[in-house]
Amino acid sequence: MSKKEEKAVLEDLDFKCSSCGSCFCEESQWIAGLLESRTATCPSCGAELLLGKEEEGKLAAFMKKKDRFGKAMFVFMCAYSLGGLVVSLLFGGLGFVLYMPVGLVAFTALKMSFDSRSDLSIRLEVMT
């Protein structure tokens, strides 16, 4: 996944440090490490932070949902591209122009079914 795609996937996810109150967003490798070890360091204040069980469940569910959306989009785009090719061959350019709104409606429905939730903020507690 490119950095631009990764940023788009994770733009709805923020981490909040309970020590200094700063909010930050990190890349997917950092999140995978957080889920594995359940500990992290705040980039602002350097405090050692711990991911609670409830927050871990929310984060894991969020990442799983984003992964499923990516796979569904891949399947959708393959089918849509093939359909567009068939429509173009059968009806020419005008047919494809009329076919495009169908894809936009289908994409919107797919996006709404996976992304019905707004931003997620994960609170990381200070290790004692």
DSSP file (Angstrom, degrees, kcal/mol; ACC not computed):
  #  RESIDUE AA STRUCTURE BP1 BP2  ACC     N-H-->O    O-->H-N    N-H-->O    O-->H-N    TCO  KAPPA ALPHA  PHI   PSI    X-CA   Y-CA   Z-CA
    1    1 A M              0   0    0      0, 0.0     2,-0.0     0, 0.0     0, 0.0   0.000 360.0 360.0 360.0 132.8    0.0    0.0    0.0
    2    2 A S     >  -     0   0    0      1,-0.1     4,-2.6     4,-0.0     5,-0.2  -0.278 360.0-109.9 -73.3 163.7    1.4    3.4   -0.9
    3    3 A K  H  > S+     0   0    0      1,-0.2     4,-2.2     2,-0.2     5,-0.1   0.865 119.6  52.3 -61.3 -36.7    1.8    6.2    1.6
    4    4 A K  H  > S+     0   0    0      2,-0.2     4,-1.9     1,-0.2    -1,-0.2   0.922 111.6  45.0 -67.0 -44.3   -1.0    8.1    0.0
    5    5 A E  H  > S+     0   0    0      2,-0.2     4,-2.1     1,-0.2    -2,-0.2   0.904 113.0  51.6 -64.3 -41.7   -3.4    5.2    0.2
    6    6 A E  H  X S+     0   0    0     -4,-2.6     4,-2.2     1,-0.2    -2,-0.2   0.902 108.5  50.8 -62.4 -41.8   -2.4    4.4    3.8
    7    7 A K  H  X S+     0   0    0     -4,-2.2     4,-0.7     1,-0.2    -1,-0.2   0.893 109.5  50.9 -63.3 -39.8   -3.0    8.0    4.8
    8    8 A A  H  < S+     0   0    0     -4,-1.9     3,-0.5     1,-0.2     4,-0.2   0.884 111.6  47.9 -65.3 -38.4   -6.5    7.9    3.3
    9    9 A V  H  < S+     0   0    0     -4,-2.1     3,-0.5     1,-0.2    -2,-0.2   0.893 118.9  38.7 -67.6 -40.0   -7.3    4.7    5.1
   10   10 A L  H >< S+     0   0    0     -4,-2.2     3,-1.7     1,-0.2    -1,-0.2   0.338  83.7  99.9 -97.3   7.1   -6.0    6.0    8.5
   11   11 A E  T 3< S+     0   0    0     -4,-0.7    -1,-0.2    -3,-0.5    -2,-0.1   0.734  82.4  54.2 -67.1 -19.5   -7.3    9.6    8.3
   12   12 A D  T 3  S+     0   0    0     -3,-0.5   108,-3.3    -4,-0.2     2,-0.5   0.324  94.9  85.1 -92.7   8.0  -10.3    8.7   10.5
   13   13 A L  E <   +a  120   0A   0     -3,-1.7     2,-0.3   106,-0.2   108,-0.2  -0.946  51.7 173.2-119.8 122.6   -8.1    7.2   13.3
   14   14 A D  E     -a  121   0A   0    106,-2.6   108,-3.1    -2,-0.5     2,-0.4  -0.937  19.6-147.7-125.5 149.4   -6.5    9.3   16.0
   15   15 A F  E     -aB 122  24A   0      9,-3.1     9,-2.5    -2,-0.3     2,-0.5  -0.948  12.8-154.4-114.2 137.3   -4.6    8.3   19.2
   16   16 A K  E     -aB 123  23A   0    106,-3.1   108,-2.8    -2,-0.4     2,-0.5  -0.954   9.0-139.8-118.5 126.2   -4.9   10.4   22.3
   17   17 A C  E  >  -a  124   0A   0      5,-2.6     4,-1.5    -2,-0.5   108,-0.1  -0.696   3.4-156.7 -81.8 126.2   -2.2   10.5   24.9
   18   18 A S  T  4 S+     0   0    0    106,-1.8    -1,-0.1    -2,-0.5   107,-0.1   0.624  89.7  57.6 -78.3 -11.8   -3.6   10.6   28.4
   19   19 A S  T  4 S+     0   0    0    105,-0.2    -1,-0.2     3,-0.1   106,-0.0   0.950 127.4   8.0 -81.2 -54.8   -0.4   12.2   29.7
   20   20 A C  T  4 S-     0   0    0      2,-0.1    -2,-0.2    27,-0.0    -1,-0.1   0.555  93.4-124.6-107.0 -10.0   -0.2   15.3   27.6
   21   21 A G     <  +     0   0    0     -4,-1.5    -3,-0.1     1,-0.3     2,-0.1   0.515  57.9 147.2  81.2   4.9   -3.5   15.2   25.9
   22   22 A S        -     0   0    0     -6,-0.1    -5,-2.6     1,-0.0     2,-0.4  -0.442  39.8-141.6 -76.3 149.2   -2.1   15.4   22.4
   23   23 A C  E     +B   16   0A   0     -7,-0.2     2,-0.3    -2,-0.1    -7,-0.2  -0.900  27.3 167.9-107.7 138.8   -3.7   13.6   19.5
   24   24 A F  E     -B   15   0A   0     -9,-2.5    -9,-3.1    -2,-0.4     2,-0.4  -0.973  25.3-144.7-147.4 160.1   -1.6   11.9   16.8
   25   25 A C        -     0   0    0     -2,-0.3     2,-0.2   -11,-0.2   -11,-0.1  -0.986  19.4-169.1-127.8 137.9   -2.0    9.5   13.9
   26   26 A E        -     0   0    0     -2,-0.4   -13,-0.1   -13,-0.1     2,-0.0  -0.730  26.6 -90.1-123.3 171.2    0.6    6.9   13.0
   27   27 A E     >  -     0   0    0     -2,-0.2     4,-1.9     1,-0.1     3,-0.3  -0.239  43.1 -99.9 -79.4 170.3    1.2    4.6   10.1
   28   28 A S  H  > S+     0   0    0      1,-0.2     4,-2.5     2,-0.2     5,-0.2   0.818 120.0  56.6 -64.5 -33.2   -0.1    1.0    9.8
   29   29 A Q  H  > S+     0   0    0      2,-0.2     4,-2.1     1,-0.2    -1,-0.2   0.902 107.8  49.3 -65.0 -38.7    3.1   -0.6   10.9
   30   30 A W  H  > S+     0   0    0     -3,-0.3     4,-2.2     2,-0.2    -2,-0.2   0.903 111.6  49.0 -63.9 -41.9    3.0    1.4   14.1
   31   31 A I  H  X S+     0   0    0     -4,-1.9     4,-2.5     2,-0.2    -2,-0.2   0.899 109.3  51.7 -66.0 -41.3   -0.6    0.4   14.7
   32   32 A A  H  X S+     0   0    0     -4,-2.5     4,-1.8     1,-0.2    -1,-0.2   0.908 111.0  48.5 -61.6 -41.4    0.2   -3.3   14.0
   33   33 A G  H  X S+     0   0    0     -4,-2.1     4,-2.9     2,-0.2     5,-0.4   0.875 110.0  52.2 -65.1 -37.6    3.0   -3.0   16.6
   34   34 A L  H  X S+     0   0    0     -4,-2.2     4,-2.6     1,-0.2    -2,-0.2   0.916 109.7  48.4 -64.5 -43.7    0.6   -1.4   19.1
   35   35 A L  H  < S+     0   0    0     -4,-2.5    -1,-0.2     2,-0.2    -2,-0.2   0.850 115.8  45.6 -64.8 -33.6   -1.9   -4.2   18.6
   36   36 A E  H  < S+     0   0    0     -4,-1.8    -2,-0.2    -5,-0.2    -1,-0.2   0.940 128.9  21.3 -75.2 -49.0    0.9   -6.8   19.1
   37   37 A S  H  < S-     0   0    0     -4,-2.9    -3,-0.2     2,-0.2    -2,-0.2   0.675  87.0-141.9 -96.4 -18.3    2.6   -5.3   22.1
   38   38 A R  S  < S+     0   0    0     -4,-2.6    13,-2.8    -5,-0.4     2,-0.3   0.605  70.7  96.7  63.5  14.0   -0.2   -3.1   23.5
   39   39 A T  E     +C   50   0A   0     -6,-0.3     2,-0.3    11,-0.2    11,-0.2  -0.953  44.3 162.7-130.6 153.3    2.4   -0.4   24.4
   40   40 A A  E     -C   49   0A   0      9,-2.1     9,-3.7    -2,-0.3     2,-0.4  -0.949  33.0-115.9-155.7 171.1    3.7    2.7   22.6
   41   41 A T  E     -C   48   0A   0     -2,-0.3     7,-0.2     7,-0.2     6,-0.1  -0.968  31.8-117.9-117.6 133.2    5.5    5.9   23.2
   42   42 A C     >  -     0   0    0      5,-2.5     4,-1.5    -2,-0.4   -26,-0.0  -0.517  15.1-147.7 -68.0 128.3    3.8    9.3   22.8
   43   43 A P  T  4 S+     0   0    0      0, 0.0    -1,-0.2     0, 0.0   -19,-0.0   0.734  94.0  46.7 -70.4 -19.8    5.6   11.2   20.0
   44   44 A S  T  4 S+     0   0    0      3,-0.1    -2,-0.0   -22,-0.1   -21,-0.0   0.936 131.0  10.6 -86.0 -52.4    4.8   14.6   21.8
   45   45 A C  T  4 S-     0   0    0      2,-0.1    -1,-0.1   -23,-0.1    -3,-0.0   0.567  90.8-124.2-109.1 -10.5    5.8   14.0   25.4
   46   46 A G     <  +     0   0    0     -4,-1.5     2,-0.1     1,-0.2     3,-0.0   0.573  53.7 155.8  80.1   8.9    7.7   10.6   25.2
   47   47 A A        -     0   0    0     -6,-0.1    -5,-2.5     1,-0.1     2,-0.5  -0.396  49.3-114.6 -69.3 144.8    5.4    9.0   27.9
   48   48 A E  E     -C   41   0A   0     -7,-0.2    79,-2.5    79,-0.2     2,-0.3  -0.717  40.5-162.4 -79.7 124.4    5.1    5.2   27.8
   49   49 A L  E     -CD  40 126A   0     -9,-3.7    -9,-2.1    -2,-0.5     2,-0.4  -0.807  11.5-150.5-116.5 152.1    1.5    4.4   26.9
   50   50 A L  E     -CD  39 125A   0     75,-3.6    75,-2.2    -2,-0.3     2,-0.6  -0.965  13.9-134.4-123.6 135.8   -0.6    1.3   27.3
   51   51 A L  E     - D   0 124A   0    -13,-2.8    73,-0.1    -2,-0.4    71,-0.0  -0.806  27.0-137.2 -89.5 118.0   -3.5    0.2   25.1
   52   52 A G     >  -     0   0    0     -2,-0.6     4,-2.5    71,-0.5     5,-0.2  -0.248  20.4-109.7 -71.5 162.9   -6.5   -1.0   27.2
   53   53 A K  H  > S+     0   0    0      2,-0.2     4,-2.1     1,-0.2     5,-0.1   0.911 117.7  47.6 -60.5 -45.8   -8.5   -4.1   26.4
   54   54 A E  H  > S+     0   0    0      1,-0.2     4,-1.9     2,-0.2    -1,-0.2   0.925 114.5  46.0 -64.1 -44.1  -11.6   -2.1   25.4
   55   55 A E  H  > S+     0   0    0      1,-0.2     4,-2.6     2,-0.2    -1,-0.2   0.860 109.2  56.3 -66.3 -35.5   -9.6    0.2   23.2
   56   56 A E  H  X S+     0   0    0     -4,-2.5     4,-2.6     2,-0.2    -1,-0.2   0.908 106.9  49.6 -61.7 -42.4   -7.7   -2.7   21.7
   57   57 A G  H  X S+     0   0    0     -4,-2.1     4,-2.2     2,-0.2    -2,-0.2   0.905 111.6  48.2 -63.3 -42.5  -11.0   -4.3   20.6
   58   58 A K  H  X S+     0   0    0     -4,-1.9     4,-2.2     2,-0.2    -2,-0.2   0.919 113.7  47.0 -63.1 -44.2  -12.2   -1.0   19.0
   59   59 A L  H  X S+     0   0    0     -4,-2.6     4,-2.5     2,-0.2     5,-0.2   0.917 112.2  48.9 -66.3 -44.0   -8.9   -0.6   17.2
   60   60 A A  H  X S+     0   0    0     -4,-2.6     4,-2.3     1,-0.2    -1,-0.2   0.907 112.6  48.5 -62.6 -41.9   -8.8   -4.2   15.9
   61   61 A A  H  X S+     0   0    0     -4,-2.2     4,-2.3    -5,-0.2    -1,-0.2   0.897 111.3  50.8 -65.0 -40.0  -12.4   -4.0   14.7
   62   62 A F  H  X S+     0   0    0     -4,-2.2     4,-2.2     2,-0.2    -2,-0.2   0.932 112.4  45.3 -61.7 -47.8  -11.6   -0.7   12.9
   63   63 A M  H  X S+     0   0    0     -4,-2.5     4,-2.0     1,-0.2    -2,-0.2   0.880 112.6  51.1 -66.7 -37.9   -8.6   -2.1   11.2
   64   64 A K  H  X S+     0   0    0     -4,-2.3     4,-2.4    -5,-0.2    -1,-0.2   0.905 110.0  50.0 -64.9 -41.2  -10.5   -5.3   10.2
   65   65 A K  H  X S+     0   0    0     -4,-2.3     4,-2.2     1,-0.2    -2,-0.2   0.903 110.5  49.3 -65.0 -41.3  -13.3   -3.2    8.7
   66   66 A K  H  X S+     0   0    0     -4,-2.2     4,-2.0     2,-0.2    -1,-0.2   0.871 110.9  51.1 -65.4 -36.7  -10.9   -1.1    6.7
   67   67 A D  H  X S+     0   0    0     -4,-2.0     4,-2.0     2,-0.2    -2,-0.2   0.917 110.1  48.5 -66.0 -43.9   -9.2   -4.3    5.4
   68   68 A R  H  X S+     0   0    0     -4,-2.4     4,-2.6     1,-0.2    -2,-0.2   0.883 109.6  53.3 -63.7 -38.0  -12.5   -5.8    4.4
   69   69 A F  H  X S+     0   0    0     -4,-2.2     4,-2.6     1,-0.2    -1,-0.2   0.912 107.3  51.6 -63.3 -41.7  -13.5   -2.5    2.6
   70   70 A G  H  X S+     0   0    0     -4,-2.0     4,-1.8     2,-0.2    -1,-0.2   0.906 111.9  45.9 -61.2 -42.3  -10.2   -2.6    0.6
   71   71 A K  H  X S+     0   0    0     -4,-2.0     4,-2.0     2,-0.2    -2,-0.2   0.902 112.5  50.1 -67.6 -41.1  -10.9   -6.1   -0.5
   72   72 A A  H  X S+     0   0    0     -4,-2.6     4,-2.7     1,-0.2    -2,-0.2   0.888 109.5  52.0 -64.3 -38.6  -14.5   -5.3   -1.4
   73   73 A M  H  X S+     0   0    0     -4,-2.6     4,-2.9     2,-0.2     5,-0.2   0.884 106.9  53.1 -65.1 -38.2  -13.3   -2.3   -3.4
   74   74 A F  H  X S+     0   0    0     -4,-1.8     4,-2.1     2,-0.2    -2,-0.2   0.943 112.5  43.7 -61.1 -47.6  -10.9   -4.4   -5.3
   75   75 A V  H  X S+     0   0    0     -4,-2.0     4,-2.4     1,-0.2     5,-0.2   0.922 114.8  50.3 -63.3 -44.5  -13.6   -6.9   -6.3
   76   76 A F  H  X S+     0   0    0     -4,-2.7     4,-3.1     1,-0.2     5,-0.2   0.928 110.7  48.4 -60.0 -46.3  -16.0   -4.1   -7.1
   77   77 A M  H  X S+     0   0    0     -4,-2.9     4,-2.5     2,-0.2     5,-0.2   0.868 110.7  51.0 -66.3 -36.1  -13.5   -2.3   -9.3
   78   78 A C  H  X S+     0   0    0     -4,-2.1     4,-2.2    -5,-0.2    -1,-0.2   0.955 115.2  42.0 -63.6 -48.6  -12.6   -5.5  -11.2
   79   79 A A  H  X S+     0   0    0     -4,-2.4     4,-2.6     1,-0.2    -2,-0.2   0.903 115.7  49.9 -64.8 -41.5  -16.3   -6.2  -11.9
   80   80 A Y  H  X S+     0   0    0     -4,-3.1     4,-2.6    -5,-0.2    -1,-0.2   0.904 111.0  48.7 -65.0 -41.9  -17.0   -2.5  -12.7
   81   81 A S  H  X S+     0   0    0     -4,-2.5     4,-2.2    -5,-0.2    -1,-0.2   0.914 112.6  48.0 -64.9 -42.7  -14.1   -2.3  -15.2
   82   82 A L  H  X S+     0   0    0     -4,-2.2     4,-2.2    -5,-0.2    -2,-0.2   0.923 112.5  49.2 -63.4 -43.9  -15.1   -5.5  -16.9
   83   83 A G  H  X S+     0   0    0     -4,-2.6     4,-2.7     1,-0.2    -2,-0.2   0.897 110.0  51.7 -61.0 -41.4  -18.7   -4.2  -17.1
   84   84 A G  H  X S+     0   0    0     -4,-2.6     4,-2.5     2,-0.2    -1,-0.2   0.885 108.5  51.2 -63.4 -38.9  -17.5   -0.9  -18.5
   85   85 A L  H  X S+     0   0    0     -4,-2.2     4,-2.3     2,-0.2    -2,-0.2   0.924 111.7  46.8 -63.0 -44.9  -15.5   -2.7  -21.2
   86   86 A V  H  X S+     0   0    0     -4,-2.2     4,-2.3     2,-0.2     5,-0.2   0.925 113.3  48.4 -64.0 -45.0  -18.5   -4.8  -22.2
   87   87 A V  H  X S+     0   0    0     -4,-2.7     4,-3.2     1,-0.2     5,-0.4   0.911 111.8  50.3 -62.7 -41.7  -20.8   -1.7  -22.3
   88   88 A S  H  X S+     0   0    0     -4,-2.5     4,-1.7     1,-0.2    -1,-0.2   0.902 112.2  47.0 -63.0 -41.4  -18.2    0.2  -24.4
   89   89 A L  H  < S+     0   0    0     -4,-2.3    -1,-0.2     2,-0.2    -2,-0.2   0.870 120.4  38.1 -68.4 -36.5  -17.8   -2.6  -26.9
   90   90 A L  H  < S+     0   0    0     -4,-2.3    -2,-0.2    -5,-0.2    -3,-0.2   0.883 135.1  16.5 -82.0 -39.7  -21.6   -3.1  -27.2
   91   91 A F  H  X S-     0   0    0     -4,-3.2     4,-0.7     1,-0.3     3,-0.4   0.426  96.9-132.4-119.2  -0.8  -22.8    0.5  -27.1
   92   92 A G  H  X  -     0   0    0     -4,-1.7     4,-1.5    -5,-0.4     3,-0.3  -0.283  56.2 -36.0  79.7-167.6  -19.7    2.7  -27.8
   93   93 A G  H  > S+     0   0    0      1,-0.2     4,-2.3     2,-0.2    -1,-0.2   0.841 134.8  57.6 -63.0 -36.7  -18.6    5.7  -25.8
   94   94 A L  H  > S+     0   0    0     -3,-0.4     4,-2.0     1,-0.2    -1,-0.2   0.884 104.2  53.2 -64.0 -37.8  -22.1    7.0  -25.1
   95   95 A G  H  X S+     0   0    0     -4,-0.7     4,-1.3    -3,-0.3    -1,-0.2   0.900 109.5  48.1 -62.7 -40.3  -23.0    3.7  -23.4
   96   96 A F  H  X S+     0   0    0     -4,-1.5     4,-1.7     2,-0.2    -2,-0.2   0.896 107.9  54.5 -68.8 -38.7  -20.0    4.0  -21.1
   97   97 A V  H  < S+     0   0    0     -4,-2.3    -1,-0.2     1,-0.2    -2,-0.2   0.892 111.7  45.1 -61.1 -38.5  -20.9    7.6  -20.3
   98   98 A L  H  < S+     0   0    0     -4,-2.0     4,-0.4     1,-0.2    -1,-0.2   0.751 110.2  56.6 -74.2 -24.1  -24.3    6.4  -19.2
   99   99 A Y  H >X S+     0   0    0     -4,-1.3     4,-1.3     1,-0.2     3,-0.6   0.770  90.3  74.3 -77.2 -27.6  -22.7    3.4  -17.3
  100  100 A M  H 3X S+     0   0    0     -4,-1.7     4,-1.9     1,-0.2     3,-0.4   0.891  89.9  54.5 -58.3 -44.9  -20.5    5.7  -15.2
  101  101 A P  H 3> S+     0   0    0      0, 0.0     4,-2.3     0, 0.0    -1,-0.2   0.831 102.9  59.2 -60.5 -29.0  -23.4    7.0  -12.8
  102  102 A V  H <> S+     0   0    0     -3,-0.6     4,-2.4    -4,-0.4    -2,-0.2   0.925 106.3  47.5 -62.2 -43.5  -24.2    3.3  -12.1
  103  103 A G  H  X S+     0   0    0     -4,-1.3     4,-2.9    -3,-0.4    -1,-0.2   0.882 109.8  52.5 -64.6 -39.6  -20.7    2.8  -10.8
  104  104 A L  H  X S+     0   0    0     -4,-1.9     4,-2.3     2,-0.2    -1,-0.2   0.906 111.3  46.3 -63.8 -41.9  -20.9    6.0   -8.7
  105  105 A V  H  X S+     0   0    0     -4,-2.3     4,-2.3     2,-0.2    -2,-0.2   0.918 114.5  47.5 -66.2 -43.3  -24.2    4.9   -7.1
  106  106 A A  H  X S+     0   0    0     -4,-2.4     4,-2.3     2,-0.2    -2,-0.2   0.905 112.4  49.5 -65.1 -41.1  -22.8    1.4   -6.4
  107  107 A F  H  X S+     0   0    0     -4,-2.9     4,-2.9     2,-0.2     5,-0.2   0.921 110.5  50.3 -63.0 -43.6  -19.5    2.8   -5.0
  108  108 A T  H  X S+     0   0    0     -4,-2.3     4,-2.5     1,-0.2    -2,-0.2   0.913 111.4  48.1 -61.0 -43.6  -21.5    5.2   -2.7
  109  109 A A  H  X S+     0   0    0     -4,-2.3     4,-1.9     2,-0.2    -1,-0.2   0.909 113.3  47.9 -64.2 -41.5  -23.6    2.3   -1.4
  110  110 A L  H  X S+     0   0    0     -4,-2.3     4,-1.4     2,-0.2    -2,-0.2   0.922 112.6  48.4 -64.1 -44.9  -20.5    0.1   -0.8
  111  111 A K  H  X S+     0   0    0     -4,-2.9     4,-2.9     1,-0.2    -2,-0.2   0.902 111.8  49.6 -63.1 -42.3  -18.7    3.0    1.0
  112  112 A M  H  < S+     0   0    0     -4,-2.5    -1,-0.2     1,-0.2    -2,-0.2   0.855 107.4  54.4 -67.0 -34.6  -21.8    3.7    3.2
  113  113 A S  H  < S+     0   0    0     -4,-1.9     3,-0.3    -5,-0.2    -1,-0.2   0.833 120.7  30.7 -70.0 -29.9  -22.2    0.0    4.1
  114  114 A F  H  < S+     0   0    0     -4,-1.4     2,-0.3    -3,-0.2    -2,-0.2   0.769 123.0  45.8 -95.5 -30.5  -18.5   -0.2    5.3
  115  115 A D     <  +     0   0    0     -4,-2.9    -1,-0.2    -5,-0.2    -2,-0.1  -0.420  63.1 130.1-116.0  56.2  -18.0    3.4    6.6
  116  116 A S        +     0   0    0     -2,-0.3     2,-0.4    -3,-0.3    -1,-0.2   0.475  59.4  77.5 -85.8  -1.8  -21.1    4.1    8.6
  117  117 A R  S    S-     0   0    0     -3,-0.2     3,-0.1     1,-0.1    -3,-0.0  -0.837  73.2-135.6-112.0 145.0  -19.0    5.4   11.5
  118  118 A S        -     0   0    0     -2,-0.4    -1,-0.1     1,-0.2  -106,-0.1   0.058  58.0 -32.0 -80.7-161.4  -17.3    8.7   11.9
  119  119 A D        -     0   0    0      1,-0.1     2,-0.5  -106,-0.1    -1,-0.2  -0.097  57.5-140.8 -54.9 149.7  -13.8    9.2   13.3
  120  120 A L  E     -a   13   0A   0   -108,-3.3  -106,-2.6    -3,-0.1     2,-0.5  -0.966  11.4-164.4-116.3 129.8  -12.4    6.8   15.9
  121  121 A S  E     -a   14   0A   0     -2,-0.5     2,-0.5  -108,-0.2  -106,-0.2  -0.968   4.9-158.1-116.4 122.6  -10.3    8.1   18.7
  122  122 A I  E     -a   15   0A   0   -108,-3.1  -106,-3.1    -2,-0.5     2,-0.5  -0.881   9.0-146.6-102.7 123.4   -8.2    5.6   20.7
  123  123 A R  E     -a   16   0A   0     -2,-0.5     2,-0.5  -108,-0.2   -71,-0.5  -0.793   9.0-157.5 -93.8 125.1   -7.2    6.7   24.2
  124  124 A L  E     -aD  17  51A   0   -108,-2.8  -106,-1.8    -2,-0.5  -105,-0.2  -0.896  11.9-140.7-104.3 125.6   -3.8    5.4   25.4
  125  125 A E  E     - D   0  50A   0    -75,-2.2   -75,-3.6    -2,-0.5     2,-0.3  -0.533  22.1-105.2 -86.4 150.2   -3.3    5.2   29.1
  126  126 A V  E     - D   0  49A   0    -77,-0.2   -77,-0.2    -2,-0.2     2,-0.2  -0.558  38.0-116.2 -72.7 133.7    0.0    6.1   30.9
  127  127 A M              0   0    0    -79,-2.5   -79,-0.2    -2,-0.3    -1,-0.1  -0.507 360.0 360.0 -71.0 137.5    1.9    3.0   32.1
  128  128 A T              0   0    0     -2,-0.2    -1,-0.1    -3,-0.0    -2,-0.0   0.412 360.0 360.0-104.7 360.0    2.2    2.9   35.9
